[in-house]
Each structure stands twice: as C-alpha cells, then as structure tokens.
C-alpha cells in the first residue's frame, strides 16, 4: 500500500497527484547541503561541531514563476541556503528531529511551501555505518503559524523589531 500525503501519492520524485483534480506541485530542492554544528545528546557531541548533510524538497502548488519568470513567485533556494547556514550557527536543539522540524517550519511558514520533506544526516557517525539521520514530511496543516496569516505576520514584525498593537 502506498503512503498518501493529502491528495498526493509519494514517488521517488516527490508527491504526485492521486487524481486529475489534485493540484500538481512544483518542487524546489536542495541536495547535499553540508554544514557543521553542535548537536546531539551524548557528551562527546556537545562541545565541538560535527558535520551534517541536509536534503530538502519544498512543494508549491503550481508556482507562478513558471509563467512569470520572476524569482519572487517561487522559493529562492539561494535564500533557503543562507537560512540553513544561519540555522547551523544558532538552532538551539539537541535532536536531529527537532532540527528537521525547524527547517520544515521555516519552509512552510516563511516560504509558504505547501509540502516539505527534510532529511538531516550525520555522516559516518559510527565506524560501521555510512550515515544516520532522520527524514520528516510536513504540509501546511502542520504549520500552526501558517494557518493564521495574522500570526505569521506578527512573527515577522516581532523579528524585525516592530510589535503590532492588539486589534
């Protein structure tokens, strides 16, 4: 039985519509982002950075950029890359699951992706294992701040130093 994601069937190429009525997704992806960060639960991991490899896919319901040819109408993977670099320096979590969730929420809320898949890997963590890690999938319904346009806007205002008045 194939796993379902909303109205999409997962394939090796990401979510694919189950029916002709389902909106197709345009996928923006980053493969093999490499960074170093302090993350983990063992004493040996808490004092020096270790390498991570991150793969991500972000789906937009029919990105307008296909028609307009404007970067503002899609997800700028250069900006996502910069945000990943910053996150490696200041994520404040210990588990790969929590880091993957931060990345997923960033894509869903800040970049308005409809669907995301995030894979975070510790390469060569053990001598006899190529890699260990976690892979998560999320949709817009998994992004609480994205469900309320006002909540997302308030977070952006607070982040920029502006605090809105109560309405």
C-alpha positions in Angstrom: 0.0 0.0 0.0 1.4 3.4 -1.0 1.7 6.1 1.7 -0.6 9.1 1.0 0.1 12.7 1.7 -3.1 14.8 1.5 -4.2 14.1 -2.0 -0.7 13.2 -3.3 1.0 9.9 -3.8 4.7 9.7 -3.0 7.1 8.5 -5.6 10.9 8.8 -5.9 10.3 12.2 -7.4 8.2 13.5 -4.5 4.4 13.9 -4.2 2.4 13.1 -7.3 -1.3 13.8 -7.7 -3.6 10.9 -7.0 -6.4 12.3 -9.1 -6.7 14.7 -12.0 -8.4 17.1 -9.7 -5.4 17.4 -7.4 -3.2 20.4 -7.9 0.3 19.4 -9.1 3.2 20.6 -7.0 6.3 22.3 -8.3 9.3 21.1 -6.2 12.2 23.2 -5.3 15.0 21.2 -3.7 18.5 21.3 -2.2 20.6 18.2 -2.1 23.7 17.6 -0.1 23.8 20.9 1.9 26.8 20.5 4.2 27.3 22.3 7.4 28.8 21.8 10.8 27.0 22.4 14.1 26.9 21.3 17.7 24.1 18.8 18.0 23.4 15.6 19.9 22.7 14.0 23.2 26.0 12.3 24.1 28.7 14.1 25.9 31.1 13.6 23.0 28.8 15.6 20.8 28.1 18.7 23.0 31.4 20.5 22.7 32.5 20.5 19.1 30.8 20.9 15.8 30.1 17.8 13.7 29.2 17.6 10.1 25.6 17.3 8.9 24.2 16.8 5.4 20.7 18.2 4.7 18.4 17.4 1.7 15.1 19.2 1.3 12.2 19.4 -1.0 9.6 22.1 -0.9 6.5 21.9 -3.0 4.5 24.8 -4.2 1.1 24.4 -5.7 1.8 25.4 -9.3 4.4 28.1 -8.7 3.6 31.2 -10.7 7.3 31.5 -11.7 6.7 29.0 -14.5 4.6 31.7 -16.2 6.1 35.0 -14.9 9.8 34.1 -14.8 10.2 36.1 -11.6 12.0 34.7 -8.6 9.5 36.4 -6.2 6.9 33.9 -7.5 8.8 30.9 -6.2 11.1 29.8 -3.4 14.6 31.2 -3.9 16.9 28.3 -3.0 19.8 30.7 -2.6 17.9 32.4 0.3 17.0 29.0 1.7 20.7 28.0 1.6 21.6 31.2 3.5 18.9 30.5 6.1 20.3 26.9 6.5 23.8 28.4 7.1 22.5 30.7 9.8 20.5 27.9 11.4 23.7 25.8 11.7 25.1 28.5 13.9 22.1 29.1 16.1 19.4 26.4 16.2 19.4 25.6 20.0 18.2 22.0 19.7 19.9 18.7 20.5 18.0 16.2 18.3 18.1 15.9 14.6 14.3 15.5 14.6 14.0 19.0 16.2 16.4 20.5 13.7 14.5 18.9 10.8 11.2 20.3 12.3 12.8 23.8 12.4 13.8 23.6 8.8 10.3 22.3 7.8 8.6 25.1 9.6 10.8 27.7 8.1 9.9 26.4 4.6 6.2 26.2 5.4 5.8 29.5 7.2 8.5 31.8 5.8 8.5 30.5 2.2 4.8 29.3 2.1 5.6 25.8 0.8 2.5 23.6 0.6 4.6 20.4 1.3 8.1 19.8 2.6 10.4 16.8 3.0 13.5 17.3 5.1 16.3 14.8 5.6 19.1 15.5 8.2 22.1 13.2 8.2 25.1 12.7 10.5 27.6 11.1 8.0 30.0 8.4 9.4 28.6 8.8 13.0 29.7 5.2 13.6 32.6 3.4 12.1 30.4 0.7 10.6 27.6 2.9 9.3 27.6 5.2 6.3 25.1 7.6 7.9 22.4 8.0 10.5 19.6 10.6 10.5 16.0 11.5 10.2 13.6 12.3 7.4 10.3 14.2 8.0 7.4 15.3 5.8 5.1 18.2 6.7 2.3 20.1 5.0 0.7 23.5 5.5 -1.7 22.0 8.0 1.3 21.1 10.2 2.4 24.8 10.4 0.4 26.5 13.1 1.7 29.9 12.3 0.9 29.4 8.6 -2.8 28.6 9.4 -3.3 32.2 10.6 -2.0 34.9 8.3 -2.0 37.3 11.2 0.1 35.0 13.4 2.7 34.7 10.7 2.7 38.4 10.1 3.1 39.1 13.8 6.1 36.8 14.0 7.7 38.7 11.1 7.0 42.0 12.7 8.5 40.9 16.0 11.5 39.5 14.2 12.0 42.9 12.5 11.7 44.8 15.9 8.1 46.0 15.2 5.4 45.0 17.7 1.8 45.4 16.4 -0.9 46.8 18.5 -3.8 44.5 19.6 -6.8 44.6 17.3 
